């Protein structure tokens, strides 16, 4: 593997790592329904503002979401809704695993 190919796969891995947390997956799915403010997401997730803000920062730094400050509130929306295509693929793998009797180990 040459250095350019390796760098490309490392970039892919960074994006996947940004999504690799249940709360961040939840945030992405919620934002697929429309923009949300931090206060809404905090209530939905059941975590404190600082924790949710850290999750949002990870997603923003990965280029998945974008922030829009309005007055004292910050609203987030999906910048790249195509990540939802990845969710569809994951659901297909989950269904396939259930059908074949495989169990995902935690």
Buried (B, 14 or more C-beta within 10 A) or exposed (E): EEEEEEEEEEEEEEBEEBBEEEBBBBBBEBBEEEBBBBBBBBEBBEBEEEEBBEBBEBBBEBEBBBBEEEEEEBBBBBBEEEBEEEBEEEEEEEEEEEEEEEEEEE
